[in-house]
Amino acid sequence: MKKRSVSTVTGDQVILFLILAVALIARFRYLLYIEHNVDHAYTVWQAMRTVDLGVFPLTGQRTSVLFDNPPLTGYLLTPVWMLTRSPLGVYVFIISLNWLSVWLTYRATRILAGGKLALVTSGLMAVNPWVVEYSRTSWAQSLLPFFVCAVAWLLWPVLM
């Protein structure tokens, strides 16, 4: 008869789980109080126009600097808009990806600096007020925490 191996949960895994729980609560806490203004709703409007009117924009939201934002965020939100037909669905999608960035921060930092420092960096990512606040919007830069952490998680092992 084969013995079954019992996997044990380490202290670092418990701490990571708690960090992820705090990050999830911090991001979803004020979900119904998300600010709706031109900056925050532009990409949702762009996704709506793509789905409803067949408009495929070549530029995104206008900015106060020289160049407009790229239309990537609007295109990325188009499938979510098609499925939910609600700005709330788009916000939940963005919040979920930015919540995932906490785990990606842990994974990327663990490769470079080890488990303890990875817990510290993911903890800071979980409670950083800027990251939490802008994880709840749909403006063009709202997915920056996710994309930066995803690129680091994918690129750092290759560079090492």
C-alpha positions as CSV (number, residue, x, y, z in Angstrom):
1,M,0.0,0.0,0.0
2,K,1.4,3.4,-1.0
3,K,1.7,6.1,1.6
4,R,0.0,9.4,0.7
5,S,2.2,12.4,1.1
6,V,0.8,15.1,3.3
7,S,1.5,18.6,2.2
8,T,2.1,21.0,5.0
9,V,1.2,24.6,4.9
10,T,4.2,26.8,5.8
11,G,4.1,30.0,7.7
12,D,5.1,32.0,4.6
13,Q,2.1,30.5,2.8
14,V,-0.3,31.6,5.6
15,I,1.2,35.1,5.6
16,L,0.8,35.3,1.8
17,F,-2.8,34.2,2.0
18,L,-3.5,36.9,4.6
19,I,-1.7,39.5,2.5
20,L,-3.9,38.4,-0.5
21,A,-7.0,38.6,1.7
22,V,-6.1,42.1,2.9
23,A,-5.5,43.2,-0.7
24,L,-8.8,41.8,-1.9
25,I,-10.7,43.5,1.0
26,A,-8.9,46.8,0.4
27,R,-9.7,46.8,-3.3
28,F,-13.4,45.7,-3.1
29,R,-14.2,47.6,0.1
30,Y,-15.6,50.7,-1.7
31,L,-16.7,49.1,-4.9
32,L,-20.1,50.9,-5.0
33,Y,-18.4,54.3,-4.4
34,I,-16.2,54.3,-7.5
35,E,-15.9,57.8,-9.0
36,H,-17.6,58.1,-12.3
37,N,-16.1,61.0,-14.4
38,V,-14.7,61.5,-17.8
39,D,-11.2,60.2,-16.9
40,H,-12.5,57.1,-15.2
41,A,-15.3,56.2,-17.6
42,Y,-13.6,56.9,-21.0
43,T,-12.3,53.4,-21.6
44,V,-15.7,51.9,-20.7
45,W,-17.3,54.3,-23.1
46,Q,-14.8,53.3,-25.8
47,A,-15.6,49.6,-25.2
48,M,-19.3,50.4,-25.4
49,R,-18.8,52.2,-28.8
50,T,-16.8,49.3,-30.1
51,V,-19.5,46.7,-29.2
52,D,-22.6,48.8,-29.9
53,L,-21.5,50.9,-32.9
54,G,-18.6,49.0,-34.4
55,V,-16.2,51.9,-33.8
56,F,-12.6,50.7,-33.6
57,P,-10.7,53.8,-32.4
58,L,-7.1,54.4,-33.4
59,T,-6.3,56.6,-30.4
60,G,-7.4,56.5,-26.8
61,Q,-8.2,59.2,-24.3
62,R,-6.9,62.6,-24.9
63,T,-4.2,63.9,-22.5
64,S,-2.8,67.2,-21.3
65,V,0.6,66.1,-22.7
66,L,1.6,65.9,-26.4
67,F,0.2,62.4,-27.3
68,D,-3.1,60.7,-26.7
69,N,-3.3,57.4,-24.7
70,P,-3.2,54.3,-26.8
71,P,-6.6,52.6,-27.2
72,L,-5.4,49.3,-25.6
73,T,-7.4,49.6,-22.4
74,G,-10.7,50.1,-24.4
75,Y,-10.0,47.1,-26.5
76,L,-9.0,45.0,-23.4
77,L,-12.3,45.9,-21.7
78,T,-14.5,45.2,-24.8
79,P,-14.9,41.5,-24.1
80,V,-15.8,42.2,-20.4
81,W,-18.3,44.8,-21.5
82,M,-19.8,42.3,-24.0
83,L,-20.3,39.8,-21.2
84,T,-21.5,42.0,-18.4
85,R,-23.0,45.1,-20.1
86,S,-22.2,46.9,-16.9
87,P,-19.4,49.3,-15.8
88,L,-19.4,47.4,-12.5
89,G,-18.3,44.3,-14.4
90,V,-15.5,46.2,-15.9
91,Y,-14.4,47.6,-12.5
92,V,-14.5,44.0,-11.0
93,F,-12.3,42.8,-13.9
94,I,-9.8,45.6,-13.4
95,I,-9.8,45.1,-9.6
96,S,-9.3,41.4,-10.1
97,L,-6.3,41.9,-12.3
98,N,-4.8,44.4,-10.0
99,W,-5.4,42.1,-7.1
100,L,-3.5,39.4,-9.0
101,S,-0.6,41.9,-9.2
102,V,0.0,41.3,-5.4
103,W,0.6,37.7,-6.1
104,L,2.8,38.5,-9.1
105,T,4.8,40.9,-7.0
106,Y,5.4,38.0,-4.5
107,R,6.5,35.6,-7.2
108,A,8.8,38.0,-9.0
109,T,10.5,39.2,-5.8
110,R,10.9,35.7,-4.5
111,I,13.0,34.9,-7.5
112,L,15.3,37.9,-6.9
113,A,15.4,38.2,-3.2
114,G,13.9,35.3,-1.4
115,G,10.7,34.6,0.5
116,K,10.8,37.1,3.4
117,L,11.5,40.1,1.2
118,A,8.8,38.8,-1.2
119,L,6.3,38.9,1.6
120,V,7.3,42.4,2.5
121,T,7.0,43.7,-1.1
122,S,3.7,42.0,-1.7
123,G,2.4,43.4,1.6
124,L,3.4,46.9,0.5
125,M,1.7,46.3,-2.8
126,A,-1.5,45.1,-1.0
127,V,-1.9,48.2,1.1
128,N,-0.3,50.9,-1.0
129,P,-3.0,53.7,-1.1
130,W,-2.2,54.7,-4.6
131,V,-2.3,51.2,-6.0
132,V,-5.5,50.4,-4.0
133,E,-7.3,53.7,-5.1
134,Y,-6.4,53.4,-8.8
135,S,-7.1,49.7,-8.9
136,R,-10.7,50.6,-8.8
137,T,-10.9,52.8,-11.8
138,S,-11.1,52.2,-15.5
139,W,-8.9,55.0,-16.8
140,A,-6.1,54.1,-19.2
141,Q,-3.4,53.8,-16.5
142,S,-5.5,51.7,-14.1
143,L,-3.9,48.4,-15.2
144,L,-0.4,49.7,-14.7
145,P,0.1,47.7,-11.4
146,F,-0.9,44.5,-13.1
147,F,1.1,45.0,-16.3
148,V,4.3,46.1,-14.5
149,C,4.1,43.1,-12.1
150,A,3.3,40.7,-14.9
151,V,6.2,41.9,-17.0
152,A,8.6,41.6,-14.0
153,W,7.3,38.2,-13.2
154,L,7.9,37.0,-16.7
155,L,11.1,38.9,-17.5
156,W,13.2,38.6,-14.3
157,P,13.7,34.8,-14.5
158,V,14.9,35.2,-18.1
159,L,17.3,38.0,-17.1
160,M,18.7,36.0,-14.2
